[in-house]
Amino acid sequence: MTKKLDILVLKAFIGPFIATFFLTLFVLILQFFWLWIDDFVGKGIDTFIMLKLILFLSATLVPLALPLAVLLSSIMTFGNLGETFELVAIKSAGIGLLRFMCPLLITAIFLSGLAFLFNNYVIPVANLKMKTLHNDVVNKKPAFDLKEGVFYTTIPDFAIKVSKKVNDSVLSNVIIYEQNRGLQDNIIAAKEGLMKVSRDKRFLEFTLVDGWRYQEDGPRGTTNTQFIRLGFKEYKKVLDISALRMNFTNDTVYKDRYEMLSVRQLSKVIDSLERNNKKFTERSSNDIRIYLDFMKYLDTGWVDVKIPPVKKVRSFAELLPDSARYTVVEQSASYANSIKTALEGTSIDYDSKRKELRLHLMTWHEKFTMSLAVLVLFMIGAPLGSIVRKGGVGTPIVFAIIFFVIFFLLNNFGKKFVKEDVLQPFAGMWLATIVLVPIGMFLTYKALHDSQLFNKEFYFRLFRGLRNLRYEARSKKSEDRNELVSPTIEEPQTSDLRPPTSDL
């Protein structure tokens, strides 16, 4: 019986998990291209290069897409089972919720371990490839696109303008400005031209017809120059366009960055950085000692001796004679400035090393926190789905987005605080886990006790009861106020109203 239920739960979980994982990954990839679309448009990037970029990008986004997919699919799985009353039937058969969650819990633990292996071995390589290829694409110059009536200046040291393009090869009224760092730019003007690109796509060849070439030669700053005007029937001009080609950077340029290292490599770098930072105290002492001559004469066997009473003075300058006061003050100020300069240089170096250490520690902790996030978000999604008891896509997506936004913001805030040295790397990177684990435990407790946490009828009855209590309290208060305000009317005495009797 239980094995069939385990298979049932796993089958109900696998489908939504695969669908939500690839959907989440697709959305994250679109977000990346939305931010960087301006750097990709108009550069004539090859389709194969774009596919490589998407492949490396998708690999770097897996640690973020996997927890969201587990959260959403777990809510959908238990929500569907609760909506179709299968969860009620299972509980009525004597199978508890924790036992029912056991196969998916084992799956979440397996996915968490798989995520750690992926973060440790695949993500550094993907980050390295992604960083290198992304910088190459961003730094690539726009593709050759010659437009009518507009100067094209992307080719270094040249500006080209045509009045009309009969087709992609035949041009009319061609003007080429060539900057040779002389007295002025050389100019080529022709009525017609034929343009083509060499087979290796390194050169742009212009075959110009019926034009003139203007050139001025001579040394700068003198009048000994010459102006040359050359007319031609046909002239061939070759431009080097190799600068427009995409240059691929070697991967070794970024291989030592903290994002490109595994846990073992990060541990070695962290250990060396910590040992180097401990040497800054000794280095600072050595930098100051050369400016403080009295430190040479310090005696370790010095004994405190009572100083005879002296006249009280308000400053050290009063103890100095007038002839030596100016010299001592100037020399002291010079020493103080020298010490300040030495300490400022050391402090800048120390701050940079501490920041580098924080970044390596942040990445080291992140490999564990992002892996454990799969398990943490499952512990939130599974009991939440059993409490909500709503299947489909609408309600689970709302709750999944809420908790994922909380996780995403806390994780980013933790990174920001670590980089700004507000929190220690451990506290900053484990901030999201520390906040979400109690929420998961609370939801699990509520799910085990069949809580009506998200039942609108429960809140309707609760608010109606509170409203009735408020009305009763208000009416009782008004009655008590009326009793205190209303006056007591005394009845008149009958003896006082009787008419007086006569003596007769």
C-alpha positions as CSV (number, residue, x, y, z in Angstrom):
1,M,0.0,0.0,0.0
2,T,2.7,2.4,1.0
3,K,4.8,1.7,-2.0
4,K,2.0,2.4,-4.3
5,L,1.4,5.7,-2.5
6,D,5.1,6.6,-2.8
7,I,5.0,5.9,-6.5
8,L,1.8,8.0,-6.7
9,V,3.4,11.0,-5.0
10,L,6.6,10.8,-7.1
11,K,4.6,10.6,-10.3
12,A,2.5,13.6,-9.2
13,F,5.7,15.5,-8.4
14,I,8.0,14.8,-11.4
15,G,5.7,16.3,-14.0
16,P,5.2,19.7,-12.4
17,F,8.9,19.8,-11.3
18,I,10.2,19.3,-14.8
19,A,7.8,21.8,-16.3
20,T,8.3,24.5,-13.7
21,F,12.1,24.0,-13.7
22,F,12.5,24.7,-17.5
23,L,9.8,27.5,-17.3
24,T,11.7,29.2,-14.5
25,L,15.0,28.8,-16.3
26,F,13.5,30.3,-19.5
27,V,12.2,33.3,-17.5
28,L,15.5,33.9,-15.9
29,I,17.3,33.7,-19.3
30,L,14.8,36.2,-20.7
31,Q,15.5,38.6,-17.8
32,F,19.2,38.4,-18.6
33,F,18.7,39.3,-22.3
34,W,16.3,42.0,-21.3
35,L,19.0,43.7,-19.3
36,W,21.8,43.2,-21.9
37,I,19.8,43.5,-25.2
38,D,21.4,46.8,-26.1
39,D,24.9,45.3,-26.0
40,F,23.9,42.5,-28.4
41,V,21.8,44.3,-31.1
42,G,23.5,45.3,-34.3
43,K,26.8,43.4,-33.8
44,G,26.1,40.5,-36.2
45,I,26.7,37.8,-33.6
46,D,26.9,34.3,-35.0
47,T,24.0,31.9,-34.1
48,F,26.5,29.4,-32.8
49,I,28.0,32.0,-30.4
50,M,24.6,32.9,-29.1
51,L,23.7,29.3,-28.5
52,K,27.0,28.9,-26.5
53,L,26.1,32.0,-24.5
54,I,22.6,30.7,-23.7
55,L,24.1,27.3,-22.7
56,F,26.6,28.8,-20.3
57,L,24.0,31.3,-19.0
58,S,21.5,28.6,-18.3
59,A,24.1,26.6,-16.4
60,T,24.8,29.6,-14.1
61,L,21.1,30.1,-13.5
62,V,20.4,26.5,-12.4
63,P,21.2,27.2,-8.7
64,L,18.5,29.9,-8.7
65,A,15.9,28.0,-10.8
66,L,16.1,24.7,-8.9
67,P,14.8,26.0,-5.5
68,L,11.9,27.9,-7.2
69,A,11.0,24.8,-9.2
70,V,11.0,22.6,-6.1
71,L,8.9,25.1,-4.2
72,L,6.3,25.5,-6.9
73,S,6.0,21.8,-7.8
74,S,5.7,20.8,-4.2
75,I,2.8,23.3,-3.6
76,M,1.1,22.1,-6.8
77,T,1.5,18.4,-5.9
78,F,0.1,18.6,-2.4
79,G,-2.5,21.2,-3.5
80,N,-3.8,18.9,-6.2
81,L,-4.0,15.9,-3.8
82,G,-5.8,18.1,-1.3
83,E,-8.2,19.5,-3.8
84,T,-9.2,16.0,-5.0
85,F,-9.6,14.8,-1.4
86,E,-6.9,12.1,-2.0
87,L,-5.0,13.6,0.9
88,V,-8.0,13.2,3.2
89,A,-8.4,9.6,2.1
90,I,-4.8,8.9,2.8
91,K,-5.0,10.4,6.3
92,S,-8.2,8.5,7.0
93,A,-6.3,5.3,6.2
94,G,-3.9,6.0,9.1
95,I,-1.0,7.3,7.1
96,G,0.4,10.5,8.5
97,L,1.5,13.6,6.6
98,L,5.2,13.1,7.4
99,R,5.1,9.5,6.2
100,F,3.3,10.7,3.1
101,M,6.0,13.4,2.5
102,C,8.8,10.9,3.0
103,P,9.4,10.0,-0.7
104,L,9.5,13.7,-1.7
105,L,11.6,14.5,1.3
106,I,14.2,11.9,0.1
107,T,13.9,13.4,-3.4
108,A,14.5,16.9,-2.1
109,I,17.6,15.7,-0.2
110,F,18.9,14.0,-3.3
111,L,18.3,17.2,-5.3
112,S,20.0,19.3,-2.6
113,G,23.1,17.0,-2.8
114,L,23.0,17.1,-6.6
115,A,22.8,20.9,-6.5
116,F,25.9,21.1,-4.3
117,L,27.9,19.0,-6.7
118,F,26.6,21.2,-9.6
119,N,27.5,24.3,-7.7
120,N,31.0,23.0,-6.8
121,Y,32.1,21.5,-10.1
122,V,30.0,22.8,-12.9
123,I,29.2,26.4,-11.9
124,P,32.9,27.5,-11.7
125,V,33.5,26.3,-15.2
126,A,30.2,27.8,-16.5
127,N,31.0,31.1,-14.8
128,L,34.4,31.2,-16.4
129,K,33.1,30.5,-19.9
130,M,30.1,32.8,-19.4
131,K,32.3,35.7,-18.1
132,T,34.8,35.4,-21.0
133,L,32.2,35.0,-23.8
134,H,30.0,37.7,-22.4
135,N,32.8,40.3,-22.2
136,D,33.8,39.3,-25.8
137,V,30.3,39.9,-27.0
138,V,29.8,43.2,-25.2
139,N,33.2,44.5,-26.3
140,K,32.6,43.5,-30.0
141,K,32.2,46.5,-32.3
142,P,29.0,46.7,-34.3
143,A,28.8,44.9,-37.6
144,F,29.5,46.7,-40.8
145,D,26.3,48.5,-41.8
146,L,26.8,51.3,-44.3
147,K,23.7,53.6,-44.6
148,E,22.8,56.2,-47.1
149,G,23.7,59.8,-46.2
150,V,25.2,58.9,-42.8
151,F,28.9,58.8,-42.0
152,Y,30.1,55.3,-40.9
153,T,32.9,55.7,-38.4
154,T,33.2,52.3,-36.7
155,I,36.3,51.3,-38.8
156,P,39.3,52.8,-37.0
157,D,40.8,56.0,-38.7
158,F,38.2,56.1,-41.4
159,A,34.8,57.8,-42.1
160,I,32.7,56.7,-45.1
161,K,29.7,58.2,-46.6
162,V,27.6,57.4,-49.6
163,S,24.6,59.2,-51.0
164,K,22.9,56.2,-52.5
165,K,23.2,52.4,-52.5
166,V,22.0,50.8,-55.7
167,N,22.4,47.4,-53.9
168,D,24.7,46.1,-51.3
169,S,27.7,46.4,-53.6
170,V,27.1,49.3,-56.0
171,L,27.4,52.8,-54.5
172,S,27.0,56.4,-55.7
173,N,28.9,59.5,-54.6
174,V,31.4,57.9,-52.3
175,I,33.4,60.0,-49.8
176,I,36.2,58.4,-47.7
177,Y,38.0,60.4,-45.0
178,E,41.3,58.9,-44.0
179,Q,43.0,60.1,-40.8
180,N,46.8,59.6,-41.0
181,R,47.7,62.0,-38.1
182,G,49.2,64.5,-40.5
183,L,48.3,68.1,-41.2
184,Q,44.7,67.2,-42.1
185,D,42.6,64.1,-43.2
186,N,43.1,62.7,-46.6
187,I,39.9,62.8,-48.7
188,I,38.8,60.5,-51.5
189,A,35.7,61.4,-53.5
190,A,34.3,59.4,-56.4
191,K,31.0,59.4,-58.4
192,E,30.6,55.6,-58.2
193,G,32.1,52.7,-56.4
194,L,32.0,48.9,-56.0
195,M,32.3,47.5,-52.5
196,K,33.0,43.9,-51.5
197,V,34.4,42.0,-48.5
198,S,37.4,39.7,-48.9
199,R,36.9,35.9,-48.4
200,D,38.6,35.9,-45.0
201,K,36.4,38.9,-44.0
202,R,39.4,40.9,-42.8
203,F,39.4,43.5,-45.6
204,L,36.9,45.8,-47.2
205,E,37.7,46.5,-50.9
206,F,36.4,49.6,-52.7
207,T,36.8,49.9,-56.5
208,L,36.2,53.7,-57.1
209,V,35.4,55.3,-60.5
210,D,35.8,58.9,-61.7
211,G,37.0,60.7,-58.6
212,W,39.7,62.7,-56.9
213,R,42.1,62.1,-54.0
214,Y,43.2,65.1,-51.9
215,Q,46.3,64.9,-49.7
216,E,48.5,67.4,-47.8
217,D,52.1,66.4,-46.8
218,G,54.8,68.1,-44.8
219,P,56.0,68.6,-41.3
220,R,53.8,70.2,-38.7
221,G,54.4,73.8,-37.6
222,T,56.1,74.9,-40.9
223,T,54.9,76.3,-44.2
224,N,57.1,73.8,-46.1
225,T,54.1,71.6,-47.1
226,Q,52.6,70.4,-50.3
227,F,49.1,69.8,-51.4
228,I,48.5,66.9,-53.8
229,R,45.4,66.5,-55.9
230,L,45.1,63.3,-57.8
231,G,42.4,62.5,-60.3
232,F,41.6,59.0,-61.3
233,K,39.4,57.0,-63.6
234,E,39.6,53.9,-61.4
235,Y,41.1,53.6,-57.9
236,K,41.2,50.7,-55.5
237,K,41.1,51.3,-51.8
238,V,41.5,48.5,-49.2
239,L,40.4,49.0,-45.6
240,D,41.3,46.7,-42.7
241,I,38.1,45.6,-40.9
242,S,39.7,43.0,-38.7
243,A,38.8,45.2,-35.7
244,L,35.2,44.5,-36.4
245,R,35.7,40.8,-35.9
246,M,35.0,39.1,-32.6
247,N,38.2,38.5,-30.6
248,F,38.0,35.6,-28.2
249,T,39.7,36.1,-24.8
250,N,41.7,33.3,-23.2
251,D,39.9,31.6,-20.3
252,T,43.0,32.0,-18.1
253,V,42.3,35.7,-17.7
254,Y,39.5,35.2,-15.2
255,K,40.4,31.8,-13.8
256,D,41.6,33.1,-10.5
257,R,38.4,35.1,-9.6
258,Y,36.4,33.9,-6.7
259,E,33.4,32.9,-8.8
260,M,35.5,30.5,-10.8
261,L,36.8,28.4,-7.8
262,S,35.5,25.2,-6.2
263,V,35.2,24.7,-2.4
264,R,38.6,23.1,-2.1
265,Q,40.2,25.9,-4.1
266,L,38.3,28.6,-2.1
267,S,39.5,27.0,1.1
268,K,43.2,27.3,0.0
269,V,42.8,30.9,-1.0
270,I,40.9,31.8,2.2
271,D,43.7,30.2,4.3
272,S,46.4,32.2,2.5
273,L,44.4,35.5,2.7
274,E,43.9,35.0,6.4
275,R,47.6,34.4,7.0
276,N,48.5,37.4,4.9
277,N,46.1,39.7,6.8
278,K,47.6,38.7,10.1
279,K,51.0,40.1,8.9
280,F,49.6,43.6,8.5
281,T,50.0,44.4,12.3
282,E,53.7,43.6,12.1
283,R,54.0,45.5,8.9
284,S,52.3,48.6,10.4
285,S,54.7,48.5,13.4
286,N,57.7,48.3,11.2
287,D,56.4,51.3,9.1
288,I,55.9,53.4,12.2
289,R,59.1,52.4,14.0
290,I,61.4,54.2,11.5
291,Y,59.8,57.5,12.4
292,L,59.9,57.0,16.2
293,D,63.5,57.2,17.3
294,F,62.7,56.8,21.0
295,M,61.6,53.2,20.3
296,K,65.2,52.2,19.8
297,Y,66.0,53.1,23.4
298,L,63.1,51.2,25.0
299,D,64.5,49.0,27.8
300,T,62.5,45.9,28.8
301,G,64.0,46.1,32.3
302,W,62.7,49.5,32.9
303,V,61.3,50.2,36.4
304,D,58.8,52.8,37.3
305,V,60.5,55.6,39.2
306,K,58.7,58.4,41.0
307,I,59.2,61.7,39.2
308,P,59.8,64.6,41.4
309,P,57.1,67.2,41.5
310,V,57.2,69.7,38.7
311,K,55.3,72.8,37.9
312,K,52.0,72.2,36.2
313,V,51.9,73.2,32.6
314,R,49.0,73.4,30.1
315,S,51.0,72.1,27.0
316,F,54.2,70.4,26.0
317,A,55.3,73.6,24.2
318,E,55.7,75.4,27.6
319,L,58.4,72.9,28.6
320,L,60.5,73.8,25.6
321,P,62.9,76.8,25.4
322,D,62.0,79.5,22.9
323,S,65.0,78.7,20.7
324,A,64.1,75.1,20.2
325,R,60.3,75.3,20.2
326,Y,59.8,76.1,16.5
327,T,62.2,73.3,15.4
328,V,60.6,70.7,17.6
329,V,57.1,71.6,16.5
330,E,58.0,71.5,12.8
331,Q,59.8,68.2,13.1
332,S,56.9,66.7,15.1
333,A,54.5,67.8,12.4
334,S,56.7,66.3,9.7
335,Y,56.9,63.0,11.6
336,A,53.2,62.9,12.1
337,N,52.5,63.5,8.4
338,S,54.9,60.8,7.5
339,I,53.3,58.3,9.9
340,K,49.9,59.2,8.6
341,T,50.9,58.6,5.0
342,A,52.5,55.3,5.8
343,L,49.4,54.1,7.7
344,E,47.0,55.3,4.9
345,G,48.9,53.2,2.4
346,T,48.8,50.2,4.6
347,S,45.1,50.7,5.5
348,I,44.1,50.9,1.8
349,D,46.0,47.6,1.1
350,Y,44.5,46.0,4.2
351,D,40.9,47.0,3.2
352,S,41.3,45.6,-0.2
353,K,42.6,42.3,1.2
354,R,39.8,42.1,3.7
355,K,37.3,42.7,0.9
356,E,38.8,40.0,-1.2
357,L,38.6,37.7,1.8
358,R,35.0,38.5,2.4
359,L,34.1,37.8,-1.3
360,H,35.9,34.4,-1.1
361,L,34.1,33.5,2.1
362,M,30.8,34.7,0.6
363,T,31.2,32.4,-2.4
364,W,32.3,29.5,-0.1
365,H,29.1,29.8,2.0
366,E,26.9,30.4,-1.1
367,K,27.7,26.9,-2.5
368,F,26.2,25.4,0.7
369,T,23.3,27.8,1.2
370,M,22.0,27.6,-2.4
371,S,22.1,23.8,-2.2
372,L,20.3,23.7,1.1
373,A,17.7,26.2,-0.2
374,V,16.2,23.3,-2.2
375,L,15.4,21.4,1.0
376,V,14.3,24.5,2.9
377,L,11.9,25.6,0.2
378,F,10.5,22.1,-0.1
379,M,9.8,22.1,3.7
380,I,7.8,25.3,3.0
381,G,6.0,24.2,-0.2
382,A,4.9,20.7,0.9
383,P,3.0,21.7,4.1
384,L,1.8,24.9,2.4
385,G,0.2,22.8,-0.4
386,S,-1.6,20.5,2.0
387,I,-3.0,23.5,3.9
388,V,-4.1,25.5,0.9
389,R,-5.6,22.4,-0.9
390,K,-5.7,24.2,-4.2
391,G,-4.3,22.6,-7.4
392,G,-3.7,24.0,-10.8
393,V,-1.4,26.9,-11.5
394,G,-3.0,30.1,-10.1
395,T,-2.9,29.8,-6.3
396,P,0.4,27.8,-6.1
397,I,2.2,30.4,-8.3
398,V,1.0,33.2,-6.0
399,F,2.4,31.5,-2.8
400,A,5.5,30.3,-4.6
401,I,6.3,33.8,-5.8
402,I,5.7,35.3,-2.4
403,F,8.1,32.9,-0.6
404,F,10.7,32.9,-3.4
405,V,10.7,36.8,-3.4
406,I,11.4,36.6,0.3
407,F,14.2,34.1,-0.2
408,F,15.6,36.1,-3.1
409,L,15.6,39.5,-1.3
410,L,17.1,38.0,1.9
411,N,19.8,36.3,-0.1
412,N,20.6,39.5,-2.0
413,F,20.5,41.6,1.1
414,G,22.9,39.2,2.8
415,K,25.3,39.5,-0.2
416,K,25.1,43.2,-0.1
417,F,25.7,43.4,3.6
418,V,28.7,41.1,3.3
419,K,30.2,43.2,0.5
420,E,29.7,46.4,2.4
421,D,31.2,44.8,5.6
422,V,28.0,45.2,7.5
423,L,27.6,41.5,8.4
424,Q,30.0,38.7,8.6
425,P,30.0,36.3,5.6
426,F,28.4,33.5,7.7
427,A,25.5,35.7,9.0
428,G,24.9,37.4,5.6
429,M,24.9,34.2,3.5
430,W,22.8,32.2,5.9
431,L,20.3,35.0,6.6
432,A,17.6,33.6,4.2
433,T,18.0,30.1,5.7
434,I,17.7,31.3,9.2
435,V,14.5,33.2,8.4
436,L,12.8,30.5,6.3
437,V,13.5,27.5,8.5
438,P,11.2,28.6,11.3
439,I,8.5,29.4,8.8
440,G,8.8,25.9,7.3
441,M,8.6,24.4,10.8
442,F,5.5,26.5,11.6
443,L,3.8,25.4,8.4
444,T,4.6,21.8,9.0
445,Y,3.1,22.0,12.5
446,K,0.0,23.6,11.1
447,A,-0.3,21.0,8.4
448,L,0.1,18.1,10.9
449,H,-2.8,19.5,12.9
450,D,-5.1,20.2,9.9
451,S,-4.9,23.9,10.4
452,Q,-7.4,26.3,8.8
453,L,-4.6,28.8,8.2
454,F,-5.7,29.6,4.6
455,N,-9.4,28.8,4.9
456,K,-11.5,31.9,4.2
457,E,-14.5,30.4,6.0
458,F,-12.5,30.2,9.2
459,Y,-11.5,33.9,9.0
460,F,-15.0,34.9,8.1
461,R,-16.4,33.2,11.3
462,L,-13.5,34.6,13.3
463,F,-14.2,38.2,12.1
464,R,-17.9,37.7,12.6
465,G,-17.4,36.6,16.2
466,L,-15.0,39.5,16.9
467,R,-17.6,41.9,15.4
468,N,-20.4,40.4,17.6
469,L,-18.2,40.8,20.6
470,R,-17.5,44.4,19.7
471,Y,-21.2,45.1,19.3
472,E,-22.0,43.5,22.6
473,A,-19.2,45.4,24.4
474,R,-20.4,48.7,22.8
475,S,-24.1,48.1,23.8
476,K,-23.1,47.2,27.3
477,K,-21.0,50.3,27.6
478,S,-23.9,52.5,26.4
479,E,-26.3,50.9,28.9
480,D,-23.9,51.5,31.7
481,R,-23.5,55.1,30.6
482,N,-27.3,55.6,30.5
483,E,-27.6,54.3,34.0
484,L,-25.0,56.8,35.2
485,V,-26.4,59.8,33.3
486,S,-30.3,59.4,33.9
487,P,-31.4,61.4,37.1
488,T,-33.6,59.9,40.0
489,I,-37.0,61.6,40.4
490,E,-38.3,61.8,44.0
491,E,-42.1,61.4,44.5
492,P,-43.7,64.3,46.4
493,Q,-44.9,63.7,50.0
494,T,-48.7,63.6,50.4
495,S,-48.6,65.4,53.8
496,D,-47.2,68.5,52.2
497,L,-49.9,68.7,49.6
498,R,-52.9,68.6,52.0
499,P,-54.7,71.9,52.5
500,P,-54.4,73.5,55.9
501,T,-57.2,72.8,58.5
502,S,-59.0,75.6,60.2
503,D,-59.3,76.0,63.9
504,L,-63.0,76.0,63.5
